């Protein structure tokens, strides 16, 4: 299934697998009346790698189906103190602005539109989608389901999760052993318990209806150790966004 459409005069790219990092591998590409006098021709073996630069002659990049096109937020090149960061130390961005959306998808007999309109600031999964350089700017084509949530401020604690995502404030790691010895940062075990800050509206069932999640803000939960996407708030607190299926609710003993 094609994931995007490029437009010059009239150019369509039927492709499959564009959402993977292997890139686009199309069986044929058809050009209809580009420039003047060319009849329809097919080119076999076209391979477009991840982070492909789209030629300036293309004026539009339109996502198809349940894909969205996100303009990636610029990577921080300096620390808050003004120190230049080497490329290897720069954090890969996980946020950007939705600049185009597909027509949606069908669930059973129900047609579902994309729930994030253009102009929305979003946070997405770290390794999702295919990166494309378009109009001199880096963009990402990804599935709507790879969007973790909407972020309208610069502080991750204000994240509004989408679909079946749960946003959790991670419990602080133990500073000491049971015997009272202080632990170094490297020896502290990564916590897998936290407090739910916000939840998404729930997944969509086969009838196109939302199924509410079984957890709510304020619940204490335990989650899979290596699940989800980790974030750090401006106050230094650690957060994680994951799917509801990756966690279970904990009840305090009375």
N, C-alpha and C positions, 0 to 999 in steps of 0.2 A: 504493500500500500504506500502510495506517495505521502511524503510528510511535508513537502513544501512546493511552491511554484514560483519560478523566476519569470519576470516579465521584462522584455525589451520592447520589441514591437508586439510580438505575440509568441512567447516561448513557454513551453510546458515541459516539465521534467518528470516523467513517470518513474518512480524509484521505490525500492524497498530497502528497509534496514537503515534509513537515514538517522535514526535515533541512537545508533550504537557508535562507539568511538572508532570502529573500523572504518566508518565513513559510508559514503553512498556508492553502491555498486549497481549500476543500471544496465539492463540488457540492451536498451536502445534509447536514444534521445532524438526527438523530432523537432526540427526547426520549421516553423510555418511563416513564410514571407518575411525573412530577416533581410534588411537592406532592400535590394531590388532584384527581381527576376529569378530567385532561387526556388526550385520546386522542393517538395518535401523530401528530405534525405534522412537516413538513419546512420548513426555512428555507434558502433559496438565497442564494448570494453572500456567505457568511461568510468574512471575511478576518482572519487572526490574524497580526500582525506579529511580528518578532523582538523578544525581551525583553518578551513579552506578560505582563501580570499576570493570573494565573488567579484567578477569583472565589473568595472564601472558602467559598462553598457547596460547592465541590468538595473532597472529603476525600481522594481518591487520584489520583495521576498515575502510570499504569502504562505503561512502555515496551513496545512490541511488536516482534516479530521479533528482529533483531540489534542493537536499540537499547539503550542504557543511560541511566539518569538519574543525573547527577552534581551534588552540592551543591558549588557553586563556593567555593573558598577566598577568604576576605576579602582585598580589595586593601589593600596597605600604604599608609597615609595619612601616615606619617612616615618620615623617614630614621632610621638608627641613632643619629644625633646628636640626634634629637628635633625636627627641622625639618619643619613641615607641608608636604606636597607638594600642588601644585595638581592638579586633575583631569587635566589634559593630561600631567602628568609621572608620573602613577601607572601602573605597569606592569600591563598587562592580565594577570590571573591565568591560568595554564595548568594548574592543579592543583585537585583536589577529592576528595570522597569519594563512592564509588558508593553510592547509596541505593536503587536499584531496577534490575532487569534484565529484558529480554525473554525470550521462550522459546527464543531461539536461531535458527539458520538451517539450511537444507538445502544440502549440497554433493553433487551427484549424488544417490545414494540414501542418503547418510549424514546423520543429524541431528546437528548440532554445538551443544552448549550454550554459553552465554556463559562465557568462561574467567575472568572477574573477578567474584567474589562480592560481595555487598553488604558495606559496611564497609571495602572496599579503598581505599587512598589511591592515586590515579592522576595521571599527567601526560598531557595530551592536546594534539593539534595546535592551533596558535594560532587558526586561523579555522574550526574545526570546529563543527558542530552548530547548534542553535537555542536561544537563551537564553530562559528562562521564569522569571518571578517567581512562586513558589509557597509558600504559608504564610509570606509575608513574607521569604523568602530567595531569592537568585538561584540557579537551577539551569540545567543544560545537558542537552539531549537530543541524543545523538550516537550514531553507529555504533560498535560495538566496535572496528572497524578503525581508527578515528580516535584510539584510546587509544595513546599512544606507549609507555608502560610503567608499572610499579608503583614507587612511591617510599614506603618505610616510614620514612624519616628526613627531616630538614630540609635535607639536603645533596644536591644533584642528582647528585653523583658516585656515589651509591649506587643510581641508577636501574636497574631491571631491565626491559630492553626486551621488548616482546611481538611475537609473530608474526615478520614479516620485518624488524623494526627492528634497526639497529645503533647502538650508543652509542659515540661517539668523543671522545677528548680532542684538541682542536685544537692543532696545532703553533704555537709562538709566531711572530708576524710578525717579519720581518727588521727590525732596528733601524737598519741602515746600508745604503747603496747599495754596489755593487761597488767604487766609488771611495773609500769610507770616510766619506761624508757621512751625518750623522744624519738620520733621517726623523722627521717630525712624526707624531702619531697620525692625522691626517687623510690623510696621504700614504702611510701603510702599506697595502700591498695585503692584502686579506683572504685568509688562508691557505686552501688547499683540500686540505691534507694533515694527517693526524693518526694517532693510535694507537687501535686498537679497545680499548675498556674492557670492554664486555659485548655479547652478541648475544642475539636472541630465539630461540625454539625453531624458527623457520622457518615458511613459509607452508603452507597445507593444500592438498593436491592434490585431484583430482576424486573420489578414493576415500576422502577424509576423513583421509588420513595426512599427518603432518608431514614436510616435506622440509627436512633440516638445511641451514643456510647454509654457504657455502664459506669464510667468514672466521671467525677465532677471536680471542679476546682476546690482545693483544700484537702482532697484525699491523699493519703500517703500510699505510695506504690513502690513495688519492686519491679525492675525491668531487666531484660537481657543485657548482659555485661557489654557486648559489643554492638548493640543495636543503635539505630538512629544517628542524628547529627548533633555534634557538640557545639555549644556557643558559650561565649563569656560576656557577661553584662558590663556596663560601664562602672558598676559598683564592685566589680571583681567577682561576683557570684557566677557559678557555673550552671548552665542550663542544657537541657537536651530535648530534642523534638523527635518523637518516634511514633510508630503506628500503635494503635491500641492493642493489637495482637501480640506486641512485644513486652507487655507489662501485665502485672496482676495487682490487685488491690490488697493492701495490708490493713488489718484491724488491730487497734491497740487493745491489749488485755486490760480488763478493769480490776 
